Amino acid sequence: MRKTPQKKPAPRRVGTKLTRLLAAAPANTPAPAARPRGPAPLSHWLLYCRTGFEKDCAEEAISHARMQRPVLAEQPKTLADSGYALVAINEQSLVYRELIFARQLIRLHQTIEALPERDRLTPILAALPPGTFSALWLEVPDTNEGKTLSSFTRRFHPLLETVLKEQGRLIDDIRLPRLHVFFPDKSTAMTGISDPCNSSPYIMGIHRQSMPPEAPSRSTLKLAEAIDVFLDKGEQKRLLRAGMTAVDLGAAPGGWTWQMVRREMRVTAVDNGPMKGAMAKHPLVEHLRQDGFRFIPRRAADWLICDMVEKPARVSELIGNWFAHGWCRHAIFNLKLPMKQRIVAVNAALNGIRSRLDMEGMNYRMSAKQLYHDREEVTVFLTRTRN
């Protein structure tokens, strides 16, 4: 009897589920990319700041990054009195408007540590980040050494700009990032980019003001800069109108009062000291020789401005009281910084104001910045909002 050949059983498929899925996939289906392991890639940031505040600038940026995600790399060395700071972060982000001590925020691309004296153009071109840019800014630190390099950057700028335009890499489009080439010294260059929506709109992060000959003191430059930095043109037109009222605490000799008067606002100047120049007998100025911390207004004012030399905690308590009692709607004031633990002092003062206004159920917007015309101080803008 002839035996019918039996069918051999199919071989057992061995392997993981992923192996079988890949075997069943069409030949032109790409395999899934493997997830990278290890620490997240680092991003390095270049921040300009006032000379002597490099450590504060770096510590503040690192603190903001750590609040988002605790993992951070070993930080670059901070050079005292250099006018800039470098920080290295992982997947965190930095927000320029939230940084008090940073004048500018640049994502660093490459550092050239030994620029040749005869041909700086070639290595700098090779070190530029890829892409196209809306502007080319050649910058130096705001230091005495940096000033000696400014003549070089003025001569070098058109050379680099011409090449970039010929390559089609400079385009008149404000949405594109700016290209920065920073020269901390004559033999070093750092290249990077800044986001126009997350950086200062001024070269070197500096908004210089011209000293008005009629103003009684140079302190007027601080308030002029603060108005330009914290308020856009529309807000300036809407919030600083002729006929509005302001109270200037610690007004003498009248530098801040002058800024409000030149906008045809009525000012109550509170100070035991004398007003000087045109502010001494100006028809829009009422000078009251009183202590600014004890003064209580007869009626609410549109603005409170204050540049008194006092501890930040005391000034913040004063500002909180003014807003809590409804004595003003907008304010610009200075917080004088201690020699040590500056960040701690500023944060404590600002948090004190936030706690007071939150307790009152008040909607508000507050911004703080160490301005170019500030020295050992920080300027704050505070305004009540509808929602």
Protein Blocks (a to p, Z undefined) as FASTA:
>chain_A
ZZddddddddddeddfklmmmmmpcfklccdddddedjdddddddddddehilmmmmmmm
mmmmmmmomcdcddddddehklpacdddfkbccdfklpmklmbdcddfbdcfbdcfklmm
lmmmmmpcedddfbdcddddddfklmmmmmmmmmmmmmmmmmmmmnopaccdfkbccddd
ddfbfkbccdddddfklccfbehhiacddddfkbmbfklmmmmmmmmmmpcfklmmmmmc
ghiacddehkbgolmmmmmmmnopacddddfbdcehjllmgckbccddddfklpccfbdc
fbdcddddcdfklmmmmmmmmmmnopafbdcddddddfbhklmmmmmmmmmmmmmmmmno
pacdddddddfkbccdcdddddddfZZ
